[in-house]
Amino acid sequence: MAFSSDRSYPSKLRPVAITGAGILTSMGADLAENAAGFRAGRTAFRPVDLFDVSRQRVGTAGQAELPESVSGVSRKAWQRMDRGTRMAFLAAREALEMAGLSGGEMPVMIGTSAAAMPVGEQYYLQAVEGKSQRQQFLRVESYQPQHQMAAMMRALGVRGPLRILSNACASGANAIGHAYQLVSEGKAERVLAGGYDALSQLVFAGFDSLQALSPSGIPRPFDAARDGLALGEGAGFVLVESLDAAKARGADVMARILSYAAATDIHHLTQPHPEGDAALSTMAKATRAAGLEPEQIDYINSHGTGTPLNDVAEARAISRWAGAATPKIRVSSTKSSIGHLLGGAGSVESVICLLTLRDQFLPASLNVREIDPVVEFDLVQQPREAVVKTVLTNSFGFGGANATLVFQKEDQP
């Protein structure tokens, strides 16, 4: 199925549905396990054993568990996939199965930050140790993210254009947002979209050297004494489809994507603008495009990393966006449970938002001892049963990348 990359916008956008979703995190390997974990208010951090962390300040993360093999994929093909691609495959397959599809032609949009970084690490170690070079060419080839994602598409039976978006921690949200644009503008009937990132030693050591990781290994988003983030790994995927196409084939609609907005904050390479200017811009644009007022948003899944600067900037942006409605806006950061998934964060948190719509609950910002005075909204500190009709998710990244998505239950007007 071909699609156009022309950026001219039609006067009327088509309604867009999500007919399938899949997720894999340290909380669990599918929708059911993750829903149960977030509803119970569990955390999923453990000692990292994928690589040596003995010289790091921190030794824990949201490390996921992966099967040694999976049905429908040859052992050789599975072994050739890097860790991140395996996660992406499992989440994407769950999304397709929920949507009632077994592959087919469709564009694929992928967001990632580190991609196949562990393969590059293996190449480097092999080179400096001066061992056999027999596998080095294969590592050079498989280190490229498009190679890994093409292998995933073959395993899924999906054929079509592939785009990989690497926009720091907004990547996964950008991928879903781009899929929404293609479908809403009539340039594709359906798109498989999502994001992923696996733990890697280089990335882990990099964040540790920046002293961005919480020394305790437990992040506390929006806590007055928060001291850093925790890294996690995983993948989240959705099947984005025009509402008409979904209804024509009798597919169940999980939710609607109402809008997407992105903005760039050129304030600093790693620090957000202290007043959250770009975050305010994406939230305002997304709700305006959806025809909503802030008080009509039932829940915000915040970017909420647990770092001193990010949480202040986002809290101020939410207050500026919501105005007088701020005290009634319910907000939490699920990074407190599974860590920061970097390029996969936006897509995983989008799937978590879909679970809140499906199961009618609010996940929590855990581990908070004393709420930061900058927080003026309703910070959800324990999971709650709630009527949830419309949700918003924020994703912000290094370099000033900001993205916001708005989802709504299908039975809403």
C-alpha positions as CSV (number, residue, x, y, z in Angstrom):
1,M,0.0,0.0,0.0
2,A,1.6,3.2,-1.1
3,F,1.2,6.5,0.7
4,S,2.0,10.1,-0.1
5,S,4.4,12.2,1.8
6,D,2.9,15.5,0.6
7,R,2.3,17.7,3.6
8,S,-0.7,19.7,2.3
9,Y,-3.7,19.3,4.6
10,P,-7.2,18.6,3.5
11,S,-10.0,20.8,4.8
12,K,-11.6,18.0,6.7
13,L,-9.7,15.2,8.6
14,R,-11.0,11.7,8.7
15,P,-11.9,10.1,12.1
16,V,-9.1,7.9,13.3
17,A,-9.4,4.7,15.4
18,I,-7.1,2.4,17.3
19,T,-8.2,-1.2,16.7
20,G,-5.3,-2.9,18.4
21,A,-2.6,-2.4,21.0
22,G,0.4,-4.3,22.4
23,I,2.8,-3.6,25.2
24,L,5.9,-5.2,26.8
25,T,7.6,-3.6,29.8
26,S,9.3,-4.8,33.0
27,M,5.8,-4.9,34.4
28,G,4.8,-7.7,32.0
29,A,4.8,-9.1,28.6
30,D,1.3,-8.1,27.4
31,L,-1.7,-5.9,28.0
32,A,-3.2,-8.1,30.7
33,E,0.0,-8.2,32.8
34,N,0.6,-4.5,32.5
35,A,-3.0,-3.6,33.3
36,A,-2.9,-5.7,36.4
37,G,0.4,-4.2,37.5
38,F,-0.6,-0.6,37.1
39,R,-4.0,-1.2,38.7
40,A,-2.3,-2.7,41.7
41,G,0.2,0.1,42.0
42,R,3.3,-2.2,41.6
43,T,6.8,-1.1,40.7
44,A,9.0,-3.3,38.4
45,F,12.6,-2.4,39.1
46,R,15.4,-5.0,39.6
47,P,19.2,-5.4,39.5
48,V,20.5,-5.2,35.9
49,D,22.2,-8.4,34.8
50,L,22.4,-7.7,31.0
51,F,25.8,-6.0,31.4
52,D,28.3,-5.0,34.1
53,V,27.0,-2.2,36.3
54,S,29.6,-2.6,39.1
55,R,31.3,0.7,38.3
56,Q,28.1,2.7,38.0
57,R,26.4,4.7,40.7
58,V,23.2,2.8,40.1
59,G,22.6,-0.9,39.5
60,T,18.9,-1.3,39.0
61,A,16.4,-0.5,36.2
62,G,13.1,-1.6,34.7
63,Q,14.6,-4.7,33.1
64,A,12.1,-6.8,31.2
65,E,12.0,-10.6,30.8
66,L,12.0,-12.1,27.3
67,P,11.3,-15.6,26.1
68,E,14.1,-17.7,24.7
69,S,11.9,-18.4,21.6
70,V,8.4,-17.6,20.3
71,S,5.9,-19.5,18.2
72,G,5.8,-18.7,14.5
73,V,9.4,-17.4,14.4
74,S,12.3,-19.7,13.6
75,R,15.0,-20.0,16.3
76,K,17.6,-18.6,13.9
77,A,15.4,-15.6,13.0
78,W,14.7,-14.9,16.7
79,Q,18.4,-15.1,17.6
80,R,19.3,-12.7,14.9
81,M,16.9,-10.1,16.3
82,D,18.5,-7.8,18.8
83,R,16.9,-7.4,22.2
84,G,15.0,-4.3,21.4
85,T,13.6,-5.8,18.2
86,R,12.3,-8.8,20.0
87,M,10.4,-6.5,22.3
88,A,9.0,-4.5,19.4
89,F,8.0,-7.8,17.6
90,L,6.1,-9.1,20.7
91,A,4.2,-5.8,21.2
92,A,3.5,-5.3,17.5
93,R,2.2,-8.9,17.2
94,E,-0.2,-8.4,20.1
95,A,-1.5,-5.2,18.5
96,L,-2.1,-6.9,15.2
97,E,-3.8,-9.9,16.8
98,M,-6.1,-7.6,18.8
99,A,-6.9,-5.8,15.5
100,G,-7.8,-9.1,13.9
101,L,-5.0,-8.9,11.4
102,S,-2.3,-11.4,10.5
103,G,0.0,-9.1,8.6
104,G,-0.8,-7.5,5.3
105,E,0.2,-4.3,3.5
106,M,0.4,-1.1,5.6
107,P,3.0,1.6,6.4
108,V,5.0,1.0,9.6
109,M,6.1,4.0,11.8
110,I,8.7,3.2,14.4
111,G,10.1,5.5,17.2
112,T,13.4,4.6,18.9
113,S,16.4,6.3,20.5
114,A,19.1,3.7,21.1
115,A,17.8,1.2,18.5
116,A,20.2,-1.7,18.2
117,M,22.9,-0.1,20.4
118,P,23.8,-3.5,22.1
119,V,24.8,-4.8,18.7
120,G,27.2,-1.9,18.3
121,E,28.6,-2.6,21.7
122,Q,29.3,-6.2,20.7
123,Y,31.1,-5.0,17.6
124,Y,33.3,-2.7,19.7
125,L,34.2,-5.3,22.2
126,Q,35.0,-7.8,19.5
127,A,37.2,-5.3,17.8
128,V,39.2,-4.2,20.8
129,E,39.7,-7.8,22.0
130,G,41.1,-8.7,18.6
131,K,39.1,-12.0,18.4
132,S,37.7,-13.6,15.3
133,Q,36.2,-11.3,12.8
134,R,33.8,-13.8,11.3
135,Q,30.7,-12.2,12.9
136,Q,31.7,-8.5,12.5
137,F,30.1,-8.0,9.1
138,L,26.8,-9.4,10.4
139,R,27.0,-7.0,13.4
140,V,27.7,-4.0,11.1
141,E,24.6,-4.9,9.1
142,S,22.3,-5.7,12.0
143,Y,23.3,-2.6,14.0
144,Q,21.3,-0.6,11.5
145,P,17.8,0.0,12.8
146,Q,16.1,-0.4,9.4
147,H,17.7,-3.8,9.1
148,Q,16.2,-4.9,12.4
149,M,12.8,-3.4,11.7
150,A,12.7,-5.0,8.3
151,A,13.4,-8.3,9.9
152,M,10.5,-7.7,12.4
153,M,8.2,-6.8,9.6
154,R,9.0,-10.1,7.8
155,A,8.4,-12.0,10.9
156,L,5.0,-10.3,11.3
157,G,4.0,-10.8,7.7
158,V,3.7,-7.0,7.2
159,R,4.7,-5.4,3.9
160,G,4.9,-1.7,3.2
161,P,6.9,1.5,3.6
162,L,9.0,1.7,6.8
163,R,9.8,5.0,8.6
164,I,12.0,5.2,11.7
165,L,11.8,8.3,13.8
166,S,14.5,9.1,16.3
167,N,13.6,12.2,18.2
168,A,14.9,11.4,21.6
169,C,12.3,10.6,24.2
170,A,9.4,11.9,22.1
171,S,10.1,9.3,19.4
172,G,7.4,6.8,20.2
173,A,4.7,9.5,20.5
174,N,6.0,11.1,17.2
175,A,5.6,7.7,15.5
176,I,1.9,7.3,16.6
177,G,1.3,11.0,15.8
178,H,2.7,10.6,12.3
179,A,0.5,7.5,11.8
180,Y,-2.5,9.6,12.9
181,Q,-1.6,12.3,10.4
182,L,-1.3,9.8,7.5
183,V,-4.6,8.2,8.3
184,S,-6.6,11.3,9.1
185,E,-5.4,13.0,5.9
186,G,-6.4,10.0,3.8
187,K,-2.8,9.0,2.8
188,A,-3.2,5.5,4.4
189,E,-6.1,3.4,5.6
190,R,-4.1,1.8,8.4
191,V,-0.7,2.1,9.9
192,L,1.2,0.0,12.4
193,A,2.9,2.4,14.7
194,G,4.9,2.3,17.9
195,G,8.2,2.6,19.7
196,Y,10.8,0.6,21.6
197,D,14.2,0.8,23.3
198,A,16.2,-1.8,25.2
199,L,18.7,-1.3,28.0
200,S,22.2,-0.9,26.8
201,Q,25.5,-0.4,28.6
202,L,26.5,2.7,26.7
203,V,23.2,4.5,27.3
204,F,23.0,3.3,30.9
205,A,26.5,4.6,31.6
206,G,25.8,7.8,29.8
207,F,22.8,8.7,31.9
208,D,24.7,7.6,35.0
209,S,27.6,9.9,34.2
210,L,25.2,12.8,33.7
211,Q,24.0,12.0,37.2
212,A,20.5,11.8,35.8
213,L,19.7,8.5,37.5
214,S,18.2,8.3,41.0
215,P,20.9,6.9,43.3
216,S,18.3,4.8,45.0
217,G,17.1,3.4,41.7
218,I,13.5,4.4,42.6
219,P,12.2,7.5,40.7
220,R,9.8,9.9,42.5
221,P,8.2,12.1,39.9
222,F,6.8,15.4,41.3
223,D,8.3,14.7,44.8
224,A,9.8,17.7,46.4
225,A,13.1,15.7,47.0
226,R,13.2,13.8,43.7
227,D,16.7,13.0,42.7
228,G,16.6,11.5,39.2
229,L,15.1,9.0,36.8
230,A,15.3,5.3,36.4
231,L,15.8,3.7,33.1
232,G,13.5,1.0,31.7
233,E,13.0,-0.9,28.6
234,G,10.1,-2.2,26.5
235,A,7.9,-1.5,23.5
236,G,4.4,-0.3,22.8
237,F,2.5,-0.6,19.5
238,V,-0.9,0.4,18.1
239,L,-2.8,-0.3,14.9
240,V,-4.0,3.1,13.7
241,E,-6.9,2.9,11.2
242,S,-9.5,5.1,9.7
243,L,-12.8,4.7,11.5
244,D,-14.6,3.9,8.3
245,A,-12.1,1.2,7.4
246,A,-12.3,-0.3,10.9
247,K,-16.1,-0.4,10.8
248,A,-16.1,-1.8,7.3
249,R,-14.2,-4.9,8.3
250,G,-16.1,-5.2,11.6
251,A,-13.1,-4.4,13.9
252,D,-13.6,-3.5,17.5
253,V,-12.5,0.1,18.2
254,M,-10.4,0.4,21.3
255,A,-10.3,4.2,21.2
256,R,-10.1,7.2,18.9
257,I,-7.1,9.4,18.4
258,L,-8.5,12.9,18.5
259,S,-5.3,15.0,17.9
260,Y,-1.5,15.2,17.9
261,A,0.8,18.2,18.3
262,A,4.6,18.6,18.3
263,A,6.8,21.5,19.1
264,T,10.5,22.2,19.5
265,D,12.0,24.0,22.4
266,I,15.4,25.3,21.6
267,H,16.2,26.5,25.1
268,H,19.0,23.9,25.9
269,L,20.4,20.7,24.6
270,T,19.2,18.6,27.7
271,Q,17.3,21.0,29.9
272,P,13.6,22.0,29.2
273,H,12.6,25.6,29.3
274,P,11.9,26.3,33.0
275,E,8.4,27.5,32.3
276,G,7.6,24.6,29.9
277,D,7.0,26.8,26.9
278,A,7.1,24.0,24.2
279,A,5.1,21.7,26.5
280,L,2.5,24.3,26.9
281,S,2.4,24.7,23.1
282,T,1.8,21.1,22.3
283,M,-0.9,20.7,25.0
284,A,-2.7,23.8,23.8
285,K,-2.5,22.8,20.2
286,A,-3.6,19.2,20.8
287,T,-6.6,20.1,22.9
288,R,-7.6,23.0,20.5
289,A,-7.4,20.6,17.5
290,A,-9.6,18.1,19.4
291,G,-12.1,20.8,20.2
292,L,-11.7,20.3,23.9
293,E,-11.2,22.5,27.0
294,P,-8.7,21.5,29.7
295,E,-11.4,20.6,32.1
296,Q,-12.7,17.9,29.6
297,I,-9.4,16.0,29.9
298,D,-10.0,13.3,32.5
299,Y,-6.4,12.2,32.9
300,I,-2.9,13.2,31.9
301,N,-0.1,10.7,31.6
302,S,2.8,13.1,32.2
303,H,6.3,12.8,30.9
304,G,7.3,13.0,34.6
305,T,10.8,11.7,34.7
306,G,11.6,12.4,38.3
307,T,14.4,14.8,37.5
308,P,14.5,18.2,39.2
309,L,14.2,20.3,36.1
310,N,11.8,18.3,34.0
311,D,9.0,17.9,36.6
312,V,9.0,21.7,37.4
313,A,8.8,22.6,33.8
314,E,6.0,20.2,33.1
315,A,4.1,21.2,36.2
316,R,4.2,24.8,35.2
317,A,3.2,24.0,31.7
318,I,0.1,22.1,32.9
319,S,-0.9,25.0,35.2
320,R,-0.5,27.5,32.5
321,W,-2.5,25.3,30.1
322,A,-5.3,24.4,32.5
323,G,-5.6,27.8,34.2
324,A,-8.5,27.9,36.7
325,A,-9.2,24.2,36.0
326,T,-5.7,23.1,37.3
327,P,-6.8,21.7,40.7
328,K,-9.2,19.3,39.0
329,I,-6.7,18.0,36.4
330,R,-5.7,14.4,37.4
331,V,-2.0,13.6,36.6
332,S,0.4,10.8,37.2
333,S,3.7,9.5,35.8
334,T,3.9,5.8,35.1
335,K,7.7,6.1,34.9
336,S,7.5,5.7,38.6
337,S,6.5,2.0,38.0
338,I,8.6,0.9,35.0
339,G,11.2,3.6,34.4
340,H,12.0,5.8,31.5
341,L,11.9,3.9,28.2
342,L,13.5,6.7,26.2
343,G,12.5,6.3,22.6
344,G,9.8,3.8,23.6
345,A,8.3,5.9,26.4
346,G,5.8,7.9,24.3
347,S,4.3,4.8,22.7
348,V,4.3,2.7,25.8
349,E,2.6,5.5,27.8
350,S,0.1,5.8,24.9
351,V,-0.9,2.2,25.4
352,I,-1.2,2.7,29.1
353,C,-3.6,5.5,28.4
354,L,-5.6,3.1,26.3
355,L,-5.7,0.8,29.2
356,T,-7.1,3.5,31.4
357,L,-9.9,4.1,28.9
358,R,-10.6,0.4,28.5
359,D,-10.5,-0.5,32.2
360,Q,-11.7,2.8,33.7
361,F,-8.9,3.5,36.2
362,L,-6.1,5.9,36.9
363,P,-2.5,4.7,37.3
364,A,-0.4,6.3,40.0
365,S,2.7,8.4,40.6
366,L,4.3,6.1,43.1
367,N,7.0,6.7,45.8
368,V,6.0,10.3,46.4
369,R,6.7,11.4,50.0
370,E,6.1,15.1,49.8
371,I,4.5,16.7,46.7
372,D,6.6,19.5,45.2
373,P,5.0,22.9,45.9
374,V,5.0,23.7,42.1
375,V,2.3,21.0,41.7
376,E,-1.1,22.6,41.6
377,F,-3.0,19.7,39.9
378,D,-4.4,16.5,41.4
379,L,-1.4,14.2,41.6
380,V,-2.7,10.6,41.6
381,Q,-0.6,8.8,44.2
382,Q,-2.5,5.6,44.4
383,P,-4.4,3.8,41.6
384,R,-8.0,4.9,41.4
385,E,-11.2,3.6,39.9
386,A,-12.5,6.5,37.8
387,V,-14.8,7.4,34.9
388,V,-12.2,8.1,32.1
389,K,-13.4,9.3,28.7
390,T,-10.7,11.5,27.4
391,V,-6.9,11.3,28.1
392,L,-3.8,13.2,27.1
393,T,-0.2,12.0,27.2
394,N,2.9,14.1,27.1
395,S,6.4,13.1,25.8
396,F,9.4,15.4,26.0
397,G,13.0,14.7,24.9
398,F,16.5,16.0,24.8
399,G,17.0,18.8,22.3
400,G,13.6,20.3,23.0
401,A,11.5,17.6,21.3
402,N,7.9,17.8,22.7
403,A,4.8,15.8,21.7
404,T,1.2,15.5,22.9
405,L,-1.5,13.0,21.9
406,V,-5.2,13.0,22.9
407,F,-7.2,9.8,23.0
408,Q,-10.9,9.2,23.6
409,K,-13.3,6.3,24.2
410,E,-15.2,5.5,21.0
411,D,-18.6,5.9,22.6
412,Q,-18.0,9.6,23.2
413,P,-19.4,12.3,20.8
